[in-house]
Amino acid sequence: MNRLAAGPAPASSPANLAALHAQAFPMLGRAMIDRAAPYGEEISAEPGSVLLNSGDAEAAFYILLQGYVEVLECEGDGAMHSLLVHRDGEFTGSLDLFTDRPNAVTVRADSPSRLLRLSRAALEALLLAERPLAEIILRAFILRRIGYLRQRPYGGAILRSAARAGQEDPVMDLAVIGGGPAGLAAAAYAASEGLQTLLVGGSLSCGDASGMSALKGFPGTITGLCDGPLLRRAEDQSSRFGAHFLPLRTVSRFDGGCYPYRVWLDDGRMIEARSLIVATGMQEGKAGQPALEANTAWLDGWLDTDDQGYIHTGRAAAGSMQARAYESSQPGVFAVGAARAGSVKHVLASIAEGAAAVRVVHRFLDASAH
Ligand SMILES: Cc1cc2nc3c(=O)[nH]c(=O)nc-3n(C[C@H](O)[C@H](O)[C@H](O)COP(=O)(O)OP(=O)(O)OC[C@H]3O[C@@H](n4cnc5c(N)ncnc54)[C@H](O)[C@@H]3O)c2cc1C
């Protein structure tokens, strides 16, 4: 049997790193800013004024029209440490804007500045209505989440991979199946929080992976990885971000009868994982059935689903006496996004579910380690 090994990442070139940085911190042109303007209010900020406070639940999204704002984080001893400075046309924010997590950073004006300020609700409205902007912003947020957290020292029990440093463990902590908004968000949080993570499945916009031609151009483009060579390069480089990323592959079979769980890829390789997040979305029904159904046939009946294949989770999952949110009828197998029964079929809701499920995965892994 051909088994997937968690091998070392190939070295990355400065040019590729620069390209990724540019996608994580893009500069919006005049036309894009004009599209965003009706959703926000223009404000002025004096040097030193704080726009966002680390730890506060209240968050907002800012596009810098003129000036400089600095992003700072609080060190353990209370001192503020500068992470980066945003300039004209750049924007603040991260995936945390779609979750209930408090602000991870403080944002402060460094010069007399003019900004466009959007509340969380206004940002959501903008992202749902303005797809070109949504792609730029969501791709940047995902890359920031991964890049930012991997740079900083991150104490605590969740650095599972570091705790095993030096040991080659081919069993993944988490396999995320499906690389749409829900799966990408889940993999970004999991990898940045120290879980050895594998993401299988590509972006919706490629159309061919899921066969959902009707959805071409819909927000699954957030990776911006829409052609074969680019996807392959992403696959080669992904483990630098802490996630092993197989965007060109699909999962064809799942075996829930043994633990660690096993999934088979379409190229015959097999992956073992201690936990699984299913984020394979939905697809058009079979011929003559216009309704959408969940993309879950590959689970081969191992999870409790409704008639359209949408996965039951939490209390609705058969046999779950002590239900964990997002957990299916199979312990340690979670479902998020469109494939989950009862989920809100919105791209932002899917991102929030992907991010939130990772917390529950940590709890499952912690409990099963004892
Ligand atoms: C016609 C239509 C229009 C919509 N319009 C809007 C809208 O305007 N605004 C909005 O917010 N939402 C809209 N939605 C809903 C939105 O598309 C979904 O809520 C969102 O895409 C769900 O994200 P997801 O990550 O759960 O699944 P998806 O985006 O479906 O992503 C699933 C991913 O899993 C991959 N995959 C599938 N099977 C496998 C496998 N076996 N192995 C590996 N990978 C696999 C797919 O290729 C895909 O990349 C629309 C949906 C439809 C159907």
The ligand as an ORCA input file, in Angstrom:
! r2SCAN-3c Opt
* xyz 0 1
  C     -25.762     27.959     -7.063
  C     -25.226     28.456     -5.748
  C     -25.080     29.824     -5.529
  C     -24.593     30.284     -4.302
  N     -24.498     31.640     -4.097
  C     -24.026     32.103     -2.928
  C     -23.845     33.507     -2.678
  O     -24.154     34.337     -3.514
  N     -23.329     33.902     -1.475
  C     -22.956     32.985     -0.516
  O     -22.460     33.343      0.552
  N     -23.097     31.653     -0.728
  C     -23.623     31.205     -1.885
  N     -23.769     29.865     -2.091
  C     -23.396     28.959     -1.001
  C     -21.895     28.743     -0.960
  O     -21.431     28.303     -2.222
  C     -21.571     27.704      0.078
  O     -22.178     28.041      1.290
  C     -20.074     27.625      0.338
  O     -19.352     27.521     -0.866
  C     -19.836     26.406      1.199
  O     -18.477     26.288      1.438
  P     -17.865     24.854      1.752
  O     -16.403     25.093      1.961
  O     -18.631     24.185      2.801
  O     -18.117     23.985      0.437
  P     -17.671     24.222     -1.053
  O     -17.457     25.667     -1.316
  O     -18.654     23.474     -1.890
  O     -16.257     23.522     -1.153
  C     -16.113     22.133     -1.084
  C     -14.766     21.745     -1.649
  O     -14.575     20.360     -1.440
  C     -14.034     19.789     -2.633
  N     -14.403     18.379     -2.672
  C     -15.575     17.817     -2.997
  N     -15.516     16.488     -2.888
  C     -14.267     16.183     -2.497
  C     -13.586     14.970     -2.202
  N     -14.179     13.760     -2.301
  N     -12.292     15.026     -1.818
  C     -11.673     16.219     -1.696
  N     -12.274     17.402     -1.974
  C     -13.563     17.380     -2.361
  C     -14.662     20.629     -3.744
  O     -13.886     20.557     -4.927
  C     -14.616     22.012     -3.125
  O     -13.370     22.626     -3.353
  C     -24.241     29.377     -3.296
  C     -24.374     27.997     -3.532
  C     -24.880     27.546     -4.728
  C     -25.005     26.075     -4.940
*
